[in-house]
Amino acid sequence: MKKFLKVLGLILVVMLLLSIGAFAVFKATYTPSHARRADDIIEDVVVELPEDDVVVVEPVKTEEELWQECIEDSDRVNVLLFGTDGYRADTLILVSYSKSERDLVMMTVPRDTKHEVEGMIYQGQDKINAVFCFPGEMGGADNQRKAIEELVGVPIHYYVKVNYYGLIAIVDTLGGIKVNVPFDMNYDDSYAKPELHIHLNAGEQTLTGTQAMGYIRWRKNNDGKGDSDIARTQRQQDFIVKIVKKSFGLNITKVIGICYDYVKTDLTKEDLIYYGSELIGFDFNNIRKFSLPGEADNRYFYQDVEKTKEMMKEIYFFEKVLQE
């Protein structure tokens, strides 16, 4: 028996070493899918060398040219995370990560941001969250990604779409999420899909999946008192951070495997494991948070294009590029 246990122990040690070695090889050799797509479209460039007696003077680059180079040279991976009730996109958040800077950013886009698309002339179709539900080839998750890409002026490499039933399952898988509800929330809407019945008392508590869905969707009580859409998106940002923190406190590969069943994304499982392992040990209290600049009236949120560009330069550390 002792000999058997000794052999079994040796086998387990060998398997563990092989697993560690295999993961190390995976990390060292894996190329994320968006990088592979970029490699596929790179064409050979023929460079003509100048003759010895020709003096080549490099033109001075404009700030705009330097900005475009900064975007192209950056190792940032941008992901659109959005929630939907199956019709419109109800939550829109850009998540951006730089491996070299060890920097993680979340930027919210108000769902009522004015965004006109030729041919889409009916009421409500001129808002950014309507793109997902456009008919035929004009709609869908990838076009929602491209629409946000137009707003922010930088590539968005992936999208992750979560419907509300998926959110419920993810939160319940994690054993609930602890939050401090800022005030009583009481709202009922039997016409919403899924129906909304939100009844939460103010104070710290652990929310179930169903309660969490109500918490992030709540905007006002039935008496009309409530928050702005900006305040709601900030609450959603904080809640997502709590989900990520709790996920990394568990077996992250297991959590990714479970959550992958409840989302639609063009990230592969290998991509998720690769980026997930990159964030092991990351201090999620250091996430930089932004919101699309602009102003709102009682119907639309109007993007400030110039301030958006300045914000993206801050996200990409463009001042650092100018100083080099």
C-alpha positions, 0 to 999 in steps of 0.5 A, spaced: 500 500 500 505 504 501 509 503 495 502 504 491 501 511 495 508 513 493 507 511 486 501 515 486 504 521 489 510 521 484 504 521 478 501 527 481 507 531 482 509 529 475 502 531 472 502 538 476 509 540 473 506 538 466 500 542 467 505 548 469 509 547 464 504 547 459 500 553 461 507 557 461 508 555 454 501 557 452 502 564 455 509 564 451 506 562 445 499 564 444 497 570 440 490 573 441 485 572 435 485 580 434 492 580 433 492 574 428 487 577 424 491 583 423 497 579 421 493 576 415 491 583 412 499 585 412 501 586 405 509 586 403 512 593 403 517 594 398 522 599 400 526 603 395 533 605 398 536 612 397 542 612 393 548 614 396 548 622 394 541 623 396 539 626 402 533 624 405 530 629 410 524 626 414 518 631 414 516 633 421 510 629 423 503 633 425 500 632 432 495 628 428 499 624 425 503 622 431 496 621 435 494 616 429 501 612 430 500 612 437 493 608 436 497 603 431 503 602 435 499 601 442 498 594 445 491 596 448 486 591 447 479 594 447 473 590 448 465 593 448 461 590 453 454 591 453 448 588 456 441 587 452 434 585 454 434 582 447 432 588 443 436 594 444 443 595 448 441 597 455 448 598 457 455 600 453 461 600 456 468 600 453 474 596 457 481 597 455 487 594 457 494 595 456 499 590 458 505 594 457 502 599 461 499 594 466 493 599 465 485 597 465 480 602 463 472 602 463 469 608 459 461 608 459 457 610 453 450 613 455 445 609 451 441 615 449 447 618 445 445 621 439 447 617 433 444 617 426 444 612 421 442 613 414 436 610 412 434 609 420 428 614 420 423 612 425 423 614 432 428 612 437 433 609 431 437 615 432 440 613 439 447 609 439 443 603 443 438 602 437 444 599 432 444 592 435 436 591 434 437 594 426 434 589 421 438 585 417 445 586 416 445 593 419 444 590 426 447 585 431 453 585 436 458 587 431 455 593 428 454 595 435 461 595 436 463 598 430 458 604 432 462 605 438 468 605 434 466 611 430 464 615 437 471 614 440 475 614 434 480 608 436 479 600 434 475 596 438 477 589 437 472 585 441 465 585 443 462 581 449 454 581 449 451 579 456 443 579 456 440 579 463 438 572 464 446 571 463 447 576 468 443 573 473 446 566 472 453 569 472 452 573 479 448 566 482 454 562 480 459 567 484 454 566 490 451 573 489 455 580 490 455 585 496 453 592 494 451 598 498 444 600 495 444 608 496 437 608 497 430 605 497 429 602 490 422 601 488 419 600 481 415 595 477 414 595 470 410 589 467 411 591 460 419 590 460 422 584 457 424 581 462 419 584 467 422 589 472 420 588 479 425 592 483 424 592 491 431 593 494 432 597 501 438 602 502 444 599 505 449 593 505 447 587 502 449 581 498 444 581 492 442 575 488 442 574 480 435 577 480 436 583 485 442 584 481 439 585 475 434 590 478 439 594 481 443 595 475 437 597 471 434 601 476 433 609 474 427 611 478 422 609 482 414 609 480 413 616 483 418 618 478 424 620 483 431 617 481 437 618 478 440 620 471 443 615 466 450 617 467 449 616 475 446 609 473 452 607 468 457 609 474 453 604 478 454 599 473 461 600 472 462 599 480 458 593 480 462 590 474 468 591 478 465 587 484 464 581 479 471 581 476 474 582 483 470 576 486 471 572 480 479 573 481 478 570 488 475 564 485 478 559 480 478 564 474 479 559 469 472 555 472 469 562 472 470 563 465 468 557 463 461 558 466 460 565 464 462 563 457 456 559 456 452 565 458 455 571 453 456 572 446 463 574 444 468 574 438 473 572 444 475 565 444 476 561 450 483 561 449 483 569 449 479 569 455 484 565 459 490 569 456 487 576 458 484 573 465 491 570 466 494 577 465 490 580 470 492 575 476 494 580 481 492 586 478 489 591 483 482 593 481 482 599 485 486 602 480 482 601 474 481 608 471 474 610 470 471 615 464 464 617 461 463 619 454 463 627 454 457 631 453 451 634 455 444 631 455 437 634 455 430 630 456 431 626 450 438 625 448 445 625 450 450 629 445 457 627 445 462 632 445 467 630 439 473 634 441 473 632 449 472 625 447 478 625 443 482 629 448 479 623 453 482 618 448 489 621 448 489 621 456 487 613 456 492 612 451 497 616 455 499 620 448 502 626 452 507 620 454 508 619 447 509 627 445 515 627 450 519 621 448 
